[in-house]
């Protein structure tokens, strides 16, 4: 194995490229837009193994119907004639059981346990960006919300995950941004966060500094498998390598479906924006009931949330930003929600069973890495490390077994 092409310059693709370089492989990374241009840039940047959970659980049967009629619902599904989308939703809802939740969690827990160590490997290996320690502050407006969260933490611990949670008597000491409407809060330690855009940019710089080639502005229209698989660009140019990795997030099916990757990957679009606060924000704030994740970001507070099942290339919808504002209305103090900057939408690649797609396709020499849903940032470096090992040595780490892209 001497050369590889990675399609996609987000966290997953660049992590795979970096680890291929660790094995001595000459790497070219291609992205139609640029580094971190997909779902990597504007998300909350949580490196929180304890919160890396299946998206579908029994509550989907409660909030799912609201997605069709409530414009402020955290999950939004458009009423349109789209058989592919409705087929995905049917399979997604079928996983809304505790049995399916535990099955998916059993698949996620082993790679989640590697997540923070994998980030340390990058930052210790020349990626000039850091991770930041918590604690995270988790807030609730009703006792039932807190009870559901604590149940979830208990289930996560049952899968071997270490989770440090402690009730806060005075949440304002850690999160002065929370109003009195947040009646209970918990401190969660052992988690970290990053500014995802700068981190992924630094990762791209490290790949380039180690001799890798980054080609941005080039769209890949096809991949031809074989002993020397070929990548076809929209210009007609063809590039060959010993291996090709498709890490294009929600756009993966366009290149991978013909190679036997039949699992539907649906764009679950998330939004974010940044606001000023009267007092400095030093710790992430998570509001599970509202499905809102907040992070200190360049002197402001980044507010991220919502899940919108639309096409990955559809334009942003201002109504989703307004829905997020309505979700947190009254829960913050000292925050001007009308003074928003850096409004963003990103298409997160969601699979019906909540498990990523990582490994070899049916096409010789072609691999995929994606379908992480909301967890592409936190799981990206560990995914890249394990997939690079498989590509170079042929050994499939047991951690990757649940993510077989041909399932």
N, C-alpha and C positions, 0 to 999 in steps of 0.2 A: 504494500500500500504506500504509494508515493504522493498521489495528488487527490484532492477532493474539492468539490464545489458545494457550497452551502447556499441554498436559496432562502433568503430572509435574514434581515439584519436586526432582529429584535433580540430580547434576552436569550431565548432558546437557541436561535440560530447562531449567534455570536459565541455563546457558551460552548456549543458543539464545535465551532471552528477553533476556539482557543484550546480545547482539550485535544482535538485532532493534532494541533501543533505540538502539544505535549508529547505526542507519539512520533513526532518527526515528519508529519504529513504537511505538504505544501498546499495551502488553502486559498481558494478564491470565494469570496462572499458576494452575492448578487442581490440587490434589492431595487424594486421598481421606483421607490421614493427616496429612502435614506435610512440612516441608523435610527432606531427607536421610533420609526414613523407609524407603526401599527398600533398595537394595544399596549406597548411598553411605556410610552412617554408620560401619559397623564393619569395613570392609576395611583392608588394611595401609596404604593410602595411598601406594603406590609410584608415583612419577612417573619411570618407568624405560623410556624408549624402547627400550633395548637388550634388555629382557626382555619386550617386548610382542610375543609370539610366537604362532603358531598353536597351538591347544590340541591338535589331533589331529596326531600324528606316528607313525612306525612303532612306537614303544614302546607305543602303545595296544594293540597286539596281544599284548603281554606282560602289561601291568598290567590290561587290560580284563577278562579272565576272572576275575582276582582280585576284581574289584569285586562279583562275584556271590556269592563264597564266603568272603572274608576280611573280618571285621568291622572290622579295623584298616586296610584298604586306603585309600589317599588318595582314590581314586574309589569312590563307592558307588552301586550301582544296585539298587533293590528288586526282589525276585522277585514280580511281580504281573502280572495280566492287564491290560495297558495298551497296546493296539495303537499309539496315537499315540507313546508313549515308545519302543517297540521299533522303530517306523519311523524315529524320529529317530536312535536308536543305530545302526541299519544304515547310515544316510547318514553319520553321524559317523565310524564305522569305515571307511567307504569312502574317507574323506579321510586315513586313516592311512598315507600313502605319502610318500616324499620328493618325488615330483613334485607332489603336492597341497600339501605343506608349502611348497615354494618358490612355488607359484602364490598361495597365501594370503599368504605373507610379502611377495611383490611388491605385493600390494594394501595391506598394513598399513604397509610402510616409509615411503611418502611422507607419510602423516598422522602417523606416529610422529615423523618429523623435525620436524614443526611443533609438537609437544606442549608443550615447555618454553617456547617463545616465546609460545604462546597463554596459558599461565599468567601469564607476565610482563605480557601485555597486560591481563589482568584485574586483577592487583595494582597495576599502574601506572595503572589507570583507576578506582580508587576502591574496589576490593574489599579490605576491611581484614583481610586474612589473608596469611600469608607461606608461601613454600615453603622447604624446608631442603635444603642441599647434603648429598651423601654424605660420604665414600665408603660403599658397601655392602660388607659382608663376606659372601662366598659360601663356605660350608663343605661339606666332604665327609668321609665315613668310609671311603672306598675309592678307590683310584686309578682304577678304571673309571668311577666317578661323575664325577670331575674331567675325565677324558678326554671323556666325553659332553658335558659342559658346554662345554669348549673347542672341540669340534667345532661345537656350536651357535653359539658366538660367531663362529667362522670363517664359517659360513653367513650369519649376520646381516650381517657385514661385506661379504659378497658382494652384498648388496642395498643397498649404499651407506650403511649406518649406521656412524657412528663409535662405537667401543666401546673404552674404556680398561680393560684388565685386567692386573693384576700379581700374581704369586704372593707370598704373605706368608710370611716365615720365622718370624714370631712373631705369630700371629693374636690372642693374648691382649692385645696392646697396643691393638688397636682393638676387640676383642670379648671382654672378660674373661668374658663369660657362657658362652663355649664351653668344653666339657670336653676332656680329652685324647682322647676318643673321636673327635673331629673331627681327623683326621690331616693334612688339607691344607686350605688356604683361599686365596682370591684376593680382592684388592681391586679393586672396580669403581668407577671415577670417572665423572663426567659425568652422574650420575643424581641425582634429588632425591626428596623425600617430603614429605607433608603429614599433618596430623591431619584426616582427611576430613570428619568431622562438623562441627567448627568452621569449616572452610573453606567448605563448602557453605552453612552457616548465614550466614556473612558474604556469600556471593554472593547469597543470597536477600535479605539486608538491603540490598545495593547495588541490586538490581532494584527494591525497594520505594522506596528513597531517590530513585531516578531517575524516580519517578512510576508505576511498575508496581503492579499489584494482585495480591496473593497471596491466593487463597481456599483454605483448608485445611479438611478435614472434609467436602468435597463430592465425591461419587463420580460420575464420568461414565459413563453407561450407553450412550451412542451418539453417533455423529458423522454428520451428514448433509452430504454435499458439495454444492457449488454455487457460484454467483457470490459469495454470502455464506454460507459453510458455517456450520452450526449444531452446537452442542454441547448434548446433552441430559443433565441432571443427574438423580440418583435422586429428587429432589424433584418432578420434572416441569418444572422451570425450563429454559428454552432461552436460550442465549447465542449471538450471532452475531458474526462478525469477518471480515476480508478473507482471513485464513489461519488454519488450525488445525494445530498440530504435536502429534503423538502421541509422547510420550517417556516411556512408562510401563514401560520395562524388560521384565521377564519377563511382564508383563500385556499387552503390546502386542497380541498376536493377538486379544484380546477386542474391540478397537475397529478393528483394521486389516485383519483377514482379509477382511471383506466389501468392502474397498476395493482388493482385488487383491494384497495382501501375503500371498503363499502360503507363503513360507519358514517352516518350523517354528522357533519360538523356544521353547527349553526352559529351564526354571529350573535352573540349576546352582548349588545352594545352597552358600555358604561360611559358615564359622563363625569366630568369634574370641573371645578373652578376654584379660584383662590380669592380669599378675602382678607382684609385687614382686621386686626383685633386690638382692643384697647390695652390688653395686657399680653406680654409675650407668651407664645404657645411653646411649651417645652416637651410635651409628650403627646403621642397619638391618642385620639379619642374615638371609640367605637360605639355605635348605637345599633345593636343587633335588630331590635324591633323595627327600626326605620330603614335598616340595611344601608346605613351611612357610615363611611370610614373617613376619618379626618387625620391629617398629618401635618406637622410643621413643615413649611415649604418656603424657603428663601425669604424668611421674615414674615410670611403670611400663613394663613391656615388653608390648606387644600382640603376641599370637601368633595368626596367621591362617592358615587353610588349608582343606583338604579340598574335594571337589567331589561333591555329592550330587544326583542327578537325581530330584527329586520335584516335586510341584506347588508353586507359589509361595506358596500360602496354608496349606500343611500346617504343623502345629506343629513346633517344634524337637525334635531327637532328642538326648537326653543322650549316647547311645552315640557320636555323631560327635565330641563334645568328648573323650570318653574315647579314641577312636581317635587324635585329634591328640596327646593326652598320651602314648600308647603310642608314637607315631611318634618323639617327641623324647626319650623316656626314656633317660637316660644321656648325652645330647648337651649338656646345660646344667649349669652349676655355679652355686651361689648363687641358685637359683631355687626357690621353693615353688610347684609346679604345682597343689597342692591349695588354695592361697589365691587363688582366681580371682574376678575382678570383671568386670563389663560383658560377661557372656556374651551372644553375639549370633549371629543367623543372618540372612543376606541372600540374596535370590534374584537371581543374576546371569543376564542373558539371553544364552543360548548358541545360536548358529546351527550347522547341520551343517558348513558350510564354514569357520567361524571368521571370517567377514567381517561387519561391521555392516550394518544396513539404514538407509540415510540418503537421503532425497530424496522426490520426489513420488509419491503413490499414484495409482491410477486415478480417484480421486474429485477433481474440480476443487477446488482450494484447500486440500487436505488433504495433509500431509506426515508422514513418520515419522522418528524419530531414535532408534535403539536397536540391540539385538543385539550389543553390544560384548563380550559375555562377561565376562572378568575385567578388561577394559581400559576400562570406562566412565569411571573417574575420570581416568586419564591422557589419554585421547583426548576427553573431554567438551568442554573448551574449544575445541579445534581443530574438532571436529564442529560445535559451535554457530556458530562463525564462518563456516564454509563453507556451512552450511545457510542461515543468515540471508542470506548474499549471494545464494544461489539463489532464496530466497523473494522477496526484494525486487527483484532485477535480472533474474531468469530465467536467469542464466548459471550453468552447472554446471561447477564447477572440476574439472579432470581427476582431482584427488585423490579425488573422490567417485565417480568412474565405477565402480570395482569394487563399490561398496556399493549399487547400484541395488536398491531394495526390491522391484521387480517381476521380478527375475531368477528 
